[in-house]
């Protein structure tokens, strides 16, 4: 992190000197500019050649943008989306020149003029100190703007398309800036600085951390681990983190893992590493892949650290299952369910079904076959599993290992999946094969235990719109 501080100080020095070059005093930076005036400064920024003046101007733009209320930030992003497109006349000329003489040089010229000016603007803004984090936050504002545009009574399709294209620019550049080569894996433990631990508590997205003592139970004992990816440009902002329980077997439920009182297992006695929570921390980096690198890196590191570990699995939520199951229960030709199953699953409408053991046992006989159909047969329009967590782990090369009835009996777990949790197995010898078959054929790698739950002689699977997935 010392290197990051050095370069940050260097950029600040360049920016201070550059401010003199462009005639901006500190008082000017505090003045509010309108979105249109800020867009003009952006036009000036991408027209400049001087490095020092560019750094200073980028900083001014980002600071003024951050001072805007939400409405002005959205107005600014609308202007950038519409006005910072490529020069279409220049593109047409470059296309004509390439058709006349299709050389590599002319293809390069076409590529250059086809790039939207907004991409160059994002690059220039990134020159400012903490520019990367500011741009990540700016993209979060863009997400909100796109939602607001879509929710309008009469959506402006051209503006929506322009905003989507601007988002593509952000994602394209972020994918390069945040590639695996720049990511730093850090072990999060009780000695980690408090301001980072506070962010771990805040960013936990799967199983809420109930304050400092709960966090301590998750990261201090020798049979618990937490790892996070960081980026030099964001320094103390975690990008994604994973929580791991070292156990003597595959965990079928989350409550024992998170229990206040439990016996701590000596790390060297553990045979299984259970990844029970993976949380993305930066909403503005949506679409940039971190999780697959994180899991594989942690598996490799844990295998080296603790040779007794032989099994690496997740204990994962199933966020879309209850919604899918409710839809199938109402369908004329339910997918994955017999008519008897539909009748049995009416018991789910009883508020006490999960705590009444005879009723729960009856529900189990119909719910697990339905879950097998959800994972193995139900597809979205792209031919992929409906469940987003399943797409993530299966895409990483994991195998659907086990369905866990009432694995999460919290209010959230019962609402989103009727308590269902699943284990995905990361078998180092089969990851590449599973990934290839899933990526190329859409084949879901599943254990025989899961496959046996599937009902025979059911209607053929049908695609479900991505919006429903």
TORKOLPA-846262 format. One record per residue (C-alpha): residue number from 1; x, y, z; residue in three letters; chain. Coordinates in nm, 2 decimals. Example, Ala and Ser with C-alpha at 12.3 -4.5 7.8 and 13.67 -1.06 7.14 Angstrom:
<recs>
{rec 1, {1.23, -0.45, 0.78}, ALA, A} {rec 2, {1.37, -0.11, 0.71}, SER, A} 
</recs>
This chain:
<recs>
{rec 1, {0.00, 0.00, 0.00}, UNK, A} {rec 2, {0.30, 0.23, 0.04}, UNK, A} {rec 3, {0.35, 0.23, -0.33}, UNK, A} {rec 4, {-0.01, 0.34, -0.38}, UNK, A} {rec 5, {0.04, 0.62, -0.13}, UNK, A} {rec 6, {0.35, 0.74, -0.32}, UNK, A} {rec 7, {0.18, 0.75, -0.65}, UNK, A} {rec 8, {-0.12, 0.92, -0.50}, UNK, A} {rec 9, {0.10, 1.19, -0.35}, UNK, A} {rec 10, {0.28, 1.22, -0.69}, UNK, A} {rec 11, {-0.05, 1.27, -0.87}, UNK, A} {rec 12, {-0.16, 1.53, -0.61}, UNK, A} {rec 13, {0.16, 1.72, -0.67}, UNK, A} {rec 14, {0.11, 1.71, -1.04}, UNK, A} {rec 15, {-0.25, 1.82, -0.99}, UNK, A} {rec 16, {-0.15, 2.12, -0.77}, UNK, A} {rec 17, {0.09, 2.24, -1.03}, UNK, A} {rec 18, {-0.15, 2.17, -1.31}, UNK, A} {rec 19, {-0.42, 2.38, -1.14}, UNK, A} {rec 20, {-0.19, 2.68, -1.18}, UNK, A} {rec 21, {-0.16, 2.60, -1.55}, UNK, A} {rec 22, {-0.53, 2.60, -1.61}, UNK, A} {rec 23, {-0.60, 2.90, -1.38}, UNK, A} {rec 24, {-0.81, 2.72, -1.12}, UNK, A} {rec 25, {-0.76, 2.83, -0.76}, UNK, A} {rec 26, {-0.89, 2.63, -0.46}, UNK, A} {rec 27, {-1.19, 2.86, -0.43}, UNK, A} {rec 28, {-1.29, 2.79, -0.79}, UNK, A} {rec 29, {-1.31, 2.42, -0.70}, UNK, A} {rec 30, {-1.57, 2.48, -0.43}, UNK, A} {rec 31, {-1.80, 2.67, -0.66}, UNK, A} {rec 32, {-2.10, 2.47, -0.80}, UNK, A} {rec 33, {-2.11, 2.44, -1.18}, UNK, A} {rec 34, {-2.42, 2.34, -1.37}, UNK, A} {rec 35, {-2.43, 2.00, -1.54}, UNK, A} {rec 36, {-2.39, 2.17, -1.88}, UNK, A} {rec 37, {-2.09, 2.37, -1.76}, UNK, A} {rec 38, {-1.93, 2.05, -1.62}, UNK, A} {rec 39, {-1.99, 1.88, -1.95}, UNK, A} {rec 40, {-1.80, 2.16, -2.12}, UNK, A} {rec 41, {-1.51, 2.11, -1.89}, UNK, A} {rec 42, {-1.51, 1.74, -1.99}, UNK, A} {rec 43, {-1.49, 1.84, -2.35}, UNK, A} {rec 44, {-1.19, 2.06, -2.26}, UNK, A} {rec 45, {-1.03, 1.77, -2.07}, UNK, A} {rec 46, {-1.03, 1.53, -2.36}, UNK, A} {rec 47, {-0.90, 1.81, -2.59}, UNK, A} {rec 48, {-0.59, 1.88, -2.37}, UNK, A} {rec 49, {-0.25, 1.74, -2.43}, UNK, A} {rec 50, {-0.08, 1.85, -2.11}, UNK, A} {rec 51, {-0.05, 1.58, -1.84}, UNK, A} {rec 52, {-0.03, 1.82, -1.54}, UNK, A} {rec 53, {-0.32, 2.03, -1.66}, UNK, A} {rec 54, {-0.52, 1.72, -1.74}, UNK, A} {rec 55, {-0.48, 1.58, -1.39}, UNK, A} {rec 56, {-0.59, 1.90, -1.24}, UNK, A} {rec 57, {-0.89, 1.94, -1.46}, UNK, A} {rec 58, {-1.00, 1.58, -1.40}, UNK, A} {rec 59, {-0.98, 1.64, -1.03}, UNK, A} {rec 60, {-1.19, 1.95, -1.05}, UNK, A} {rec 61, {-1.46, 1.77, -1.26}, UNK, A} {rec 62, {-1.48, 1.48, -1.02}, UNK, A} {rec 63, {-1.50, 1.70, -0.71}, UNK, A} {rec 64, {-1.77, 1.92, -0.87}, UNK, A} {rec 65, {-1.96, 1.62, -0.98}, UNK, A} {rec 66, {-1.95, 1.47, -0.63}, UNK, A} {rec 67, {-2.09, 1.80, -0.49}, UNK, A} {rec 68, {-2.40, 1.77, -0.72}, UNK, A} {rec 69, {-2.74, 1.66, -0.58}, UNK, A} {rec 70, {-2.88, 1.34, -0.74}, UNK, A} {rec 71, {-3.08, 1.53, -1.00}, UNK, A} {rec 72, {-2.78, 1.72, -1.13}, UNK, A} {rec 73, {-2.56, 1.41, -1.14}, UNK, A} {rec 74, {-2.82, 1.24, -1.35}, UNK, A} {rec 75, {-2.85, 1.54, -1.58}, UNK, A} {rec 76, {-2.47, 1.54, -1.63}, UNK, A} {rec 77, {-2.47, 1.17, -1.71}, UNK, A} {rec 78, {-2.75, 1.23, -1.97}, UNK, A} {rec 79, {-2.53, 1.49, -2.14}, UNK, A} {rec 80, {-2.23, 1.27, -2.14}, UNK, A} {rec 81, {-2.43, 0.97, -2.28}, UNK, A} {rec 82, {-2.57, 1.17, -2.57}, UNK, A} {rec 83, {-2.30, 1.43, -2.65}, UNK, A} {rec 84, {-1.98, 1.22, -2.61}, UNK, A} {rec 85, {-2.06, 0.96, -2.88}, UNK, A} {rec 86, {-1.82, 0.88, -3.16}, UNK, A} {rec 87, {-1.80, 1.12, -3.46}, UNK, A} {rec 88, {-2.03, 0.94, -3.70}, UNK, A} {rec 89, {-1.91, 1.14, -4.00}, UNK, A} {rec 90, {-1.55, 1.04, -3.93}, UNK, A} {rec 91, {-1.66, 0.68, -3.89}, UNK, A} {rec 92, {-1.83, 0.68, -4.23}, UNK, A} {rec 93, {-1.51, 0.82, -4.39}, UNK, A} {rec 94, {-1.30, 0.56, -4.22}, UNK, A} {rec 95, {-1.53, 0.28, -4.34}, UNK, A} {rec 96, {-1.51, 0.41, -4.69}, UNK, A} {rec 97, {-1.13, 0.44, -4.67}, UNK, A} {rec 98, {-1.10, 0.08, -4.54}, UNK, A} {rec 99, {-1.33, -0.05, -4.81}, UNK, A} {rec 100, {-1.12, 0.13, -5.08}, UNK, A} {rec 101, {-0.80, -0.02, -4.94}, UNK, A} {rec 102, {-0.84, -0.27, -4.65}, UNK, A} {rec 103, {-0.51, -0.24, -4.48}, UNK, A} {rec 104, {-0.42, -0.29, -4.12}, UNK, A} {rec 105, {-0.34, 0.08, -4.08}, UNK, A} {rec 106, {-0.68, 0.18, -4.21}, UNK, A} {rec 107, {-0.85, -0.07, -3.99}, UNK, A} {rec 108, {-0.67, 0.08, -3.69}, UNK, A} {rec 109, {-0.79, 0.42, -3.80}, UNK, A} {rec 110, {-1.14, 0.30, -3.82}, UNK, A} {rec 111, {-1.11, 0.15, -3.47}, UNK, A} {rec 112, {-0.99, 0.48, -3.33}, UNK, A} {rec 113, {-1.26, 0.69, -3.47}, UNK, A} {rec 114, {-1.53, 0.44, -3.38}, UNK, A} {rec 115, {-1.45, 0.46, -3.01}, UNK, A} {rec 116, {-1.70, 0.69, -2.83}, UNK, A} {rec 117, {-1.55, 1.00, -2.68}, UNK, A} {rec 118, {-1.70, 0.90, -2.35}, UNK, A} {rec 119, {-1.44, 0.62, -2.32}, UNK, A} {rec 120, {-1.15, 0.87, -2.36}, UNK, A} {rec 121, {-1.33, 1.09, -2.10}, UNK, A} {rec 122, {-1.34, 0.81, -1.85}, UNK, A} {rec 123, {-0.97, 0.74, -1.91}, UNK, A} {rec 124, {-0.88, 1.11, -1.86}, UNK, A} {rec 125, {-1.09, 1.13, -1.54}, UNK, A} {rec 126, {-0.91, 0.83, -1.40}, UNK, A} {rec 127, {-0.59, 1.05, -1.40}, UNK, A} {rec 128, {-0.72, 1.23, -1.09}, UNK, A} {rec 129, {-0.62, 1.11, -0.74}, UNK, A} {rec 130, {-0.88, 0.86, -0.63}, UNK, A} {rec 131, {-1.02, 0.89, -0.98}, UNK, A} {rec 132, {-1.09, 0.52, -1.01}, UNK, A} {rec 133, {-1.31, 0.51, -0.70}, UNK, A} {rec 134, {-1.49, 0.82, -0.81}, UNK, A} {rec 135, {-1.57, 0.66, -1.14}, UNK, A} {rec 136, {-1.70, 0.34, -0.97}, UNK, A} {rec 137, {-1.94, 0.57, -0.77}, UNK, A} {rec 138, {-2.03, 0.75, -1.09}, UNK, A} {rec 139, {-2.13, 0.42, -1.25}, UNK, A} {rec 140, {-2.35, 0.35, -0.95}, UNK, A} {rec 141, {-2.53, 0.68, -1.03}, UNK, A} {rec 142, {-2.56, 0.56, -1.39}, UNK, A} {rec 143, {-2.73, 0.24, -1.28}, UNK, A} {rec 144, {-2.99, 0.46, -1.09}, UNK, A} {rec 145, {-3.03, 0.68, -1.39}, UNK, A} {rec 146, {-3.10, 0.38, -1.62}, UNK, A} {rec 147, {-3.36, 0.25, -1.38}, UNK, A} {rec 148, {-3.53, 0.59, -1.36}, UNK, A} {rec 149, {-3.53, 0.62, -1.74}, UNK, A} {rec 150, {-3.69, 0.27, -1.77}, UNK, A} {rec 151, {-3.95, 0.36, -1.51}, UNK, A} {rec 152, {-4.07, 0.67, -1.69}, UNK, A} {rec 153, {-4.43, 0.67, -1.82}, UNK, A} {rec 154, {-4.31, 0.73, -2.17}, UNK, A} {rec 155, {-3.95, 0.60, -2.19}, UNK, A} {rec 156, {-3.71, 0.78, -2.43}, UNK, A} {rec 157, {-3.57, 0.48, -2.61}, UNK, A} {rec 158, {-3.28, 0.68, -2.77}, UNK, A} {rec 159, {-3.17, 0.81, -2.43}, UNK, A} {rec 160, {-3.20, 0.47, -2.28}, UNK, A} {rec 161, {-2.98, 0.33, -2.55}, UNK, A} {rec 162, {-2.73, 0.61, -2.50}, UNK, A} {rec 163, {-2.71, 0.54, -2.13}, UNK, A} {rec 164, {-2.67, 0.17, -2.19}, UNK, A} {rec 165, {-2.38, 0.25, -2.43}, UNK, A} {rec 166, {-2.22, 0.47, -2.17}, UNK, A} {rec 167, {-2.25, 0.18, -1.92}, UNK, A} {rec 168, {-2.08, -0.04, -2.17}, UNK, A} {rec 169, {-1.79, 0.20, -2.18}, UNK, A} {rec 170, {-1.75, 0.18, -1.80}, UNK, A} {rec 171, {-1.77, -0.20, -1.80}, UNK, A} {rec 172, {-1.52, -0.23, -2.09}, UNK, A} {rec 173, {-1.26, -0.01, -1.92}, UNK, A} {rec 174, {-1.32, -0.15, -1.57}, UNK, A} {rec 175, {-1.27, -0.50, -1.70}, UNK, A} {rec 176, {-0.92, -0.40, -1.80}, UNK, A} {rec 177, {-0.84, -0.19, -1.49}, UNK, A} {rec 178, {-0.96, -0.46, -1.26}, UNK, A} {rec 179, {-0.82, -0.77, -1.43}, UNK, A} {rec 180, {-0.67, -1.05, -1.21}, UNK, A} {rec 181, {-0.32, -0.93, -1.25}, UNK, A} {rec 182, {-0.39, -0.61, -1.05}, UNK, A} {rec 183, {-0.59, -0.78, -0.77}, UNK, A} {rec 184, {-0.43, -0.84, -0.43}, UNK, A} {rec 185, {-0.57, -1.12, -0.20}, UNK, A} {rec 186, {-0.57, -1.04, 0.17}, UNK, A} {rec 187, {-0.65, -1.25, 0.47}, UNK, A} {rec 188, {-0.91, -1.07, 0.68}, UNK, A} {rec 189, {-0.87, -1.15, 1.05}, UNK, A} {rec 190, {-0.91, -0.97, 1.39}, UNK, A} {rec 191, {-0.59, -0.78, 1.34}, UNK, A} {rec 192, {-0.71, -0.62, 1.02}, UNK, A} {rec 193, {-0.76, -0.24, 1.06}, UNK, A} {rec 194, {-1.10, -0.15, 1.20}, UNK, A} {rec 195, {-1.21, 0.07, 0.91}, UNK, A} {rec 196, {-1.18, -0.23, 0.68}, UNK, A} {rec 197, {-1.36, -0.46, 0.92}, UNK, A} {rec 198, {-1.64, -0.21, 0.94}, UNK, A} {rec 199, {-1.68, -0.24, 0.56}, UNK, A} {rec 200, {-1.69, -0.62, 0.58}, UNK, A} {rec 201, {-1.98, -0.58, 0.82}, UNK, A} {rec 202, {-2.15, -0.33, 0.60}, UNK, A} {rec 203, {-2.10, -0.52, 0.27}, UNK, A} {rec 204, {-2.20, -0.87, 0.39}, UNK, A} {rec 205, {-2.48, -0.95, 0.15}, UNK, A} {rec 206, {-2.57, -1.32, 0.22}, UNK, A} {rec 207, {-2.59, -1.36, 0.60}, UNK, A} {rec 208, {-2.61, -1.03, 0.78}, UNK, A} {rec 209, {-2.33, -0.97, 1.04}, UNK, A} {rec 210, {-2.49, -0.87, 1.37}, UNK, A} {rec 211, {-2.22, -0.64, 1.49}, UNK, A} {rec 212, {-1.86, -0.68, 1.61}, UNK, A} {rec 213, {-1.90, -0.99, 1.82}, UNK, A} {rec 214, {-2.07, -1.17, 1.53}, UNK, A} {rec 215, {-1.78, -1.06, 1.30}, UNK, A} {rec 216, {-1.53, -1.18, 1.56}, UNK, A} {rec 217, {-1.69, -1.53, 1.56}, UNK, A} {rec 218, {-1.66, -1.54, 1.18}, UNK, A} {rec 219, {-1.29, -1.44, 1.15}, UNK, A} {rec 220, {-1.10, -1.50, 1.47}, UNK, A} {rec 221, {-1.14, -1.88, 1.55}, UNK, A} {rec 222, {-0.88, -2.11, 1.39}, UNK, A} {rec 223, {-1.15, -2.29, 1.20}, UNK, A} {rec 224, {-1.28, -1.98, 1.03}, UNK, A} {rec 225, {-1.13, -1.78, 0.75}, UNK, A} {rec 226, {-1.21, -1.47, 0.55}, UNK, A} {rec 227, {-1.04, -1.35, 0.23}, UNK, A} {rec 228, {-1.09, -1.04, 0.02}, UNK, A} {rec 229, {-0.96, -0.90, -0.31}, UNK, A} {rec 230, {-0.83, -0.54, -0.31}, UNK, A} {rec 231, {-0.71, -0.32, -0.59}, UNK, A} {rec 232, {-0.42, -0.07, -0.56}, UNK, A} {rec 233, {-0.63, 0.21, -0.69}, UNK, A} {rec 234, {-0.90, 0.16, -0.42}, UNK, A} {rec 235, {-0.65, 0.07, -0.14}, UNK, A} {rec 236, {-0.89, 0.01, 0.16}, UNK, A} {rec 237, {-1.20, -0.07, -0.03}, UNK, A} {rec 238, {-1.26, -0.45, -0.06}, UNK, A} {rec 239, {-1.39, -0.56, -0.40}, UNK, A} {rec 240, {-1.53, -0.90, -0.30}, UNK, A} {rec 241, {-1.48, -1.13, 0.00}, UNK, A} {rec 242, {-1.55, -1.48, 0.10}, UNK, A} {rec 243, {-1.62, -1.64, 0.44}, UNK, A} {rec 244, {-1.50, -1.99, 0.50}, UNK, A} {rec 245, {-1.58, -2.25, 0.77}, UNK, A} {rec 246, {-1.33, -2.53, 0.82}, UNK, A} {rec 247, {-1.53, -2.84, 0.92}, UNK, A} {rec 248, {-1.51, -3.22, 0.95}, UNK, A} {rec 249, {-1.78, -3.27, 0.68}, UNK, A} {rec 250, {-2.00, -3.10, 0.43}, UNK, A} {rec 251, {-2.22, -2.86, 0.62}, UNK, A} {rec 252, {-2.60, -2.90, 0.53}, UNK, A} {rec 253, {-2.73, -2.60, 0.71}, UNK, A} {rec 254, {-2.62, -2.24, 0.79}, UNK, A} {rec 255, {-2.74, -2.22, 1.15}, UNK, A} {rec 256, {-2.47, -2.44, 1.31}, UNK, A} {rec 257, {-2.20, -2.26, 1.11}, UNK, A} {rec 258, {-2.31, -1.92, 1.25}, UNK, A} {rec 259, {-2.40, -2.04, 1.60}, UNK, A} {rec 260, {-2.30, -1.82, 1.89}, UNK, A} {rec 261, {-2.19, -2.12, 2.10}, UNK, A} {rec 262, {-2.01, -2.40, 1.92}, UNK, A} {rec 263, {-1.70, -2.61, 1.96}, UNK, A} {rec 264, {-1.40, -2.48, 1.77}, UNK, A} {rec 265, {-1.24, -2.74, 1.55}, UNK, A} {rec 266, {-0.86, -2.74, 1.54}, UNK, A} {rec 267, {-0.76, -2.63, 1.19}, UNK, A} {rec 268, {-0.54, -2.93, 1.13}, UNK, A} {rec 269, {-0.83, -3.16, 1.21}, UNK, A} {rec 270, {-1.05, -3.01, 0.94}, UNK, A} {rec 271, {-1.11, -3.21, 0.62}, UNK, A} {rec 272, {-1.36, -2.98, 0.45}, UNK, A} {rec 273, {-1.36, -2.61, 0.37}, UNK, A} {rec 274, {-1.71, -2.46, 0.34}, UNK, A} {rec 275, {-1.75, -2.13, 0.15}, UNK, A} {rec 276, {-2.07, -2.01, 0.31}, UNK, A} {rec 277, {-2.08, -1.64, 0.20}, UNK, A} {rec 278, {-1.95, -1.45, -0.10}, UNK, A} {rec 279, {-2.02, -1.08, -0.11}, UNK, A} {rec 280, {-1.95, -0.83, -0.39}, UNK, A} {rec 281, {-1.87, -0.50, -0.23}, UNK, A} {rec 282, {-1.87, -0.24, -0.51}, UNK, A} {rec 283, {-2.20, -0.20, -0.70}, UNK, A} {rec 284, {-2.03, 0.01, -0.96}, UNK, A} {rec 285, {-1.82, -0.29, -1.06}, UNK, A} {rec 286, {-2.11, -0.51, -1.16}, UNK, A} {rec 287, {-2.03, -0.73, -1.46}, UNK, A} {rec 288, {-1.66, -0.74, -1.38}, UNK, A} {rec 289, {-1.56, -1.09, -1.28}, UNK, A} {rec 290, {-1.39, -1.14, -0.94}, UNK, A} {rec 291, {-1.57, -1.44, -0.77}, UNK, A} {rec 292, {-1.42, -1.72, -0.99}, UNK, A} {rec 293, {-1.07, -1.59, -0.93}, UNK, A} {rec 294, {-1.13, -1.55, -0.56}, UNK, A} {rec 295, {-1.27, -1.90, -0.50}, UNK, A} {rec 296, {-1.00, -2.07, -0.70}, UNK, A} {rec 297, {-0.72, -1.87, -0.53}, UNK, A} {rec 298, {-0.85, -1.94, -0.18}, UNK, A} {rec 299, {-0.89, -2.31, -0.26}, UNK, A} {rec 300, {-0.53, -2.33, -0.37}, UNK, A} {rec 301, {-0.40, -2.13, -0.07}, UNK, A} {rec 302, {-0.60, -2.33, 0.18}, UNK, A} {rec 303, {-0.49, -2.66, 0.03}, UNK, A} {rec 304, {-0.13, -2.55, 0.07}, UNK, A} {rec 305, {-0.18, -2.42, 0.43}, UNK, A} {rec 306, {-0.39, -2.72, 0.56}, UNK, A} {rec 307, {-0.30, -3.04, 0.39}, UNK, A} {rec 308, {-0.58, -3.23, 0.56}, UNK, A} {rec 309, {-0.84, -3.04, 0.36}, UNK, A} {rec 310, {-0.97, -3.27, 0.09}, UNK, A} {rec 311, {-1.32, -3.13, 0.01}, UNK, A} {rec 312, {-1.40, -2.78, -0.10}, UNK, A} {rec 313, {-1.77, -2.69, -0.11}, UNK, A} {rec 314, {-2.01, -2.40, -0.09}, UNK, A} {rec 315, {-2.32, -2.37, 0.13}, UNK, A} {rec 316, {-2.52, -2.16, -0.10}, UNK, A} {rec 317, {-2.86, -1.98, -0.10}, UNK, A} {rec 318, {-3.11, -2.04, -0.38}, UNK, A} {rec 319, {-3.25, -1.69, -0.42}, UNK, A} {rec 320, {-3.49, -1.76, -0.71}, UNK, A} {rec 321, {-3.64, -2.10, -0.60}, UNK, A} {rec 322, {-3.95, -1.99, -0.41}, UNK, A} {rec 323, {-4.06, -1.75, -0.69}, UNK, A} {rec 324, {-4.01, -2.03, -0.95}, UNK, A} {rec 325, {-4.19, -2.29, -0.74}, UNK, A} {rec 326, {-4.49, -2.06, -0.67}, UNK, A} {rec 327, {-4.52, -2.00, -1.04}, UNK, A} {rec 328, {-4.51, -2.37, -1.12}, UNK, A} {rec 329, {-4.77, -2.45, -0.85}, UNK, A} {rec 330, {-5.01, -2.21, -1.03}, UNK, A} {rec 331, {-4.92, -2.34, -1.38}, UNK, A} {rec 332, {-5.16, -2.55, -1.59}, UNK, A} {rec 333, {-4.87, -2.78, -1.68}, UNK, A} {rec 334, {-4.62, -2.75, -1.39}, UNK, A} {rec 335, {-4.26, -2.82, -1.47}, UNK, A} {rec 336, {-4.09, -3.06, -1.23}, UNK, A} {rec 337, {-4.40, -3.13, -1.03}, UNK, A} {rec 338, {-4.67, -3.40, -1.05}, UNK, A} {rec 339, {-5.03, -3.31, -0.96}, UNK, A} {rec 340, {-4.97, -3.49, -0.63}, UNK, A} {rec 341, {-4.67, -3.27, -0.56}, UNK, A} {rec 342, {-4.87, -2.96, -0.63}, UNK, A} {rec 343, {-5.13, -3.07, -0.37}, UNK, A} {rec 344, {-4.87, -3.16, -0.12}, UNK, A} {rec 345, {-4.69, -2.82, -0.16}, UNK, A} {rec 346, {-5.01, -2.64, -0.06}, UNK, A} {rec 347, {-4.87, -2.70, 0.29}, UNK, A} {rec 348, {-4.62, -2.43, 0.22}, UNK, A} {rec 349, {-4.89, -2.18, 0.26}, UNK, A} {rec 350, {-4.92, -2.26, 0.63}, UNK, A} {rec 351, {-4.71, -2.02, 0.83}, UNK, A} {rec 352, {-4.59, -2.30, 1.07}, UNK, A} {rec 353, {-4.50, -2.56, 0.81}, UNK, A} {rec 354, {-4.12, -2.55, 0.87}, UNK, A} {rec 355, {-4.15, -2.60, 1.25}, UNK, A} {rec 356, {-4.41, -2.87, 1.24}, UNK, A} {rec 357, {-4.20, -3.19, 1.18}, UNK, A} {rec 358, {-4.47, -3.42, 1.03}, UNK, A} {rec 359, {-4.57, -3.14, 0.79}, UNK, A} {rec 360, {-4.21, -3.06, 0.70}, UNK, A} {rec 361, {-4.14, -3.43, 0.64}, UNK, A} {rec 362, {-4.43, -3.44, 0.40}, UNK, A} {rec 363, {-4.32, -3.12, 0.22}, UNK, A} {rec 364, {-3.97, -3.26, 0.18}, UNK, A} {rec 365, {-4.09, -3.55, -0.04}, UNK, A} {rec 366, {-4.23, -3.31, -0.30}, UNK, A} {rec 367, {-3.99, -3.01, -0.26}, UNK, A} {rec 368, {-3.66, -3.19, -0.32}, UNK, A} {rec 369, {-3.78, -3.33, -0.66}, UNK, A} {rec 370, {-3.90, -2.99, -0.75}, UNK, A} {rec 371, {-3.56, -2.85, -0.65}, UNK, A} {rec 372, {-3.38, -3.10, -0.87}, UNK, A} {rec 373, {-3.60, -3.00, -1.17}, UNK, A} {rec 374, {-3.53, -2.63, -1.09}, UNK, A} {rec 375, {-3.15, -2.69, -1.12}, UNK, A} {rec 376, {-3.14, -2.96, -1.39}, UNK, A} {rec 377, {-3.43, -2.88, -1.62}, UNK, A} {rec 378, {-3.55, -2.53, -1.58}, UNK, A} {rec 379, {-3.37, -2.28, -1.81}, UNK, A} {rec 380, {-3.38, -1.92, -1.91}, UNK, A} {rec 381, {-3.39, -1.80, -2.27}, UNK, A} {rec 382, {-3.02, -1.84, -2.30}, UNK, A} {rec 383, {-3.04, -2.21, -2.21}, UNK, A} {rec 384, {-2.88, -2.15, -1.87}, UNK, A} {rec 385, {-3.01, -2.24, -1.52}, UNK, A} {rec 386, {-3.26, -1.99, -1.38}, UNK, A} {rec 387, {-3.07, -1.95, -1.05}, UNK, A} {rec 388, {-2.80, -1.67, -1.06}, UNK, A} {rec 389, {-2.59, -1.84, -0.79}, UNK, A} {rec 390, {-2.61, -2.17, -0.98}, UNK, A} {rec 391, {-2.49, -2.00, -1.30}, UNK, A} {rec 392, {-2.20, -1.85, -1.11}, UNK, A} {rec 393, {-2.07, -2.17, -0.95}, UNK, A} {rec 394, {-2.15, -2.40, -1.24}, UNK, A} {rec 395, {-1.97, -2.15, -1.47}, UNK, A} {rec 396, {-1.67, -2.17, -1.24}, UNK, A} {rec 397, {-1.66, -2.55, -1.29}, UNK, A} {rec 398, {-1.83, -2.66, -0.97}, UNK, A} {rec 399, {-2.06, -2.96, -0.94}, UNK, A} {rec 400, {-2.41, -2.94, -0.78}, UNK, A} {rec 401, {-2.34, -3.18, -0.50}, UNK, A} {rec 402, {-2.63, -3.18, -0.26}, UNK, A} {rec 403, {-2.98, -3.03, -0.19}, UNK, A} {rec 404, {-3.03, -2.93, 0.17}, UNK, A} {rec 405, {-3.39, -2.92, 0.29}, UNK, A} {rec 406, {-3.44, -2.65, 0.55}, UNK, A} {rec 407, {-3.08, -2.55, 0.53}, UNK, A} {rec 408, {-3.17, -2.19, 0.61}, UNK, A} {rec 409, {-3.47, -2.15, 0.83}, UNK, A} {rec 410, {-3.42, -1.77, 0.88}, UNK, A} {rec 411, {-3.70, -1.54, 0.76}, UNK, A} {rec 412, {-3.50, -1.45, 0.46}, UNK, A} {rec 413, {-3.42, -1.81, 0.37}, UNK, A} {rec 414, {-3.78, -1.93, 0.40}, UNK, A} {rec 415, {-3.90, -1.64, 0.19}, UNK, A} {rec 416, {-3.65, -1.67, -0.10}, UNK, A} {rec 417, {-3.61, -2.05, -0.11}, UNK, A} {rec 418, {-3.85, -2.22, 0.14}, UNK, A} {rec 419, {-3.53, -2.29, 0.34}, UNK, A} {rec 420, {-3.35, -2.47, 0.06}, UNK, A} {rec 421, {-2.97, -2.45, 0.04}, UNK, A} {rec 422, {-2.73, -2.64, -0.18}, UNK, A} {rec 423, {-2.37, -2.75, -0.18}, UNK, A} {rec 424, {-2.15, -2.69, -0.49}, UNK, A} {rec 425, {-1.84, -2.90, -0.49}, UNK, A} {rec 426, {-1.51, -2.76, -0.62}, UNK, A} {rec 427, {-1.32, -3.07, -0.73}, UNK, A} {rec 428, {-0.98, -2.95, -0.85}, UNK, A} {rec 429, {-0.94, -3.24, -1.08}, UNK, A} {rec 430, {-1.28, -3.18, -1.26}, UNK, A} {rec 431, {-1.31, -2.80, -1.26}, UNK, A} {rec 432, {-1.19, -2.74, -1.61}, UNK, A} {rec 433, {-1.40, -3.02, -1.76}, UNK, A} {rec 434, {-1.71, -2.91, -1.58}, UNK, A} {rec 435, {-1.65, -2.55, -1.69}, UNK, A} {rec 436, {-1.61, -2.64, -2.05}, UNK, A} {rec 437, {-1.92, -2.86, -2.07}, UNK, A} {rec 438, {-2.13, -2.60, -1.90}, UNK, A} {rec 439, {-1.99, -2.31, -2.11}, UNK, A} {rec 440, {-2.02, -2.50, -2.44}, UNK, A} {rec 441, {-2.32, -2.73, -2.40}, UNK, A} {rec 442, {-2.50, -2.58, -2.10}, UNK, A} {rec 443, {-2.46, -2.92, -1.92}, UNK, A} {rec 444, {-2.51, -2.90, -1.54}, UNK, A} {rec 445, {-2.26, -3.12, -1.35}, UNK, A} {rec 446, {-2.46, -3.28, -1.07}, UNK, A} {rec 447, {-2.40, -3.57, -0.83}, UNK, A} {rec 448, {-2.60, -3.89, -0.86}, UNK, A} {rec 449, {-2.77, -3.79, -0.53}, UNK, A} {rec 450, {-2.92, -3.48, -0.69}, UNK, A} {rec 451, {-3.00, -3.66, -1.02}, UNK, A} {rec 452, {-3.20, -3.93, -0.84}, UNK, A} {rec 453, {-3.44, -3.67, -0.70}, UNK, A} {rec 454, {-3.56, -3.58, -1.05}, UNK, A} {rec 455, {-3.91, -3.70, -1.13}, UNK, A} {rec 456, {-3.94, -3.92, -1.44}, UNK, A} {rec 457, {-4.21, -3.87, -1.72}, UNK, A} {rec 458, {-4.26, -3.50, -1.67}, UNK, A} {rec 459, {-4.34, -3.24, -1.94}, UNK, A} {rec 460, {-4.04, -3.12, -2.14}, UNK, A} {rec 461, {-3.86, -2.81, -2.00}, UNK, A} {rec 462, {-3.95, -2.47, -2.12}, UNK, A} {rec 463, {-3.75, -2.14, -2.12}, UNK, A} {rec 464, {-3.83, -1.86, -1.88}, UNK, A} {rec 465, {-3.77, -1.50, -1.97}, UNK, A} {rec 466, {-3.45, -1.35, -1.83}, UNK, A} {rec 467, {-3.65, -1.09, -1.64}, UNK, A} {rec 468, {-3.80, -1.38, -1.44}, UNK, A} {rec 469, {-3.46, -1.54, -1.38}, UNK, A} 
</recs>
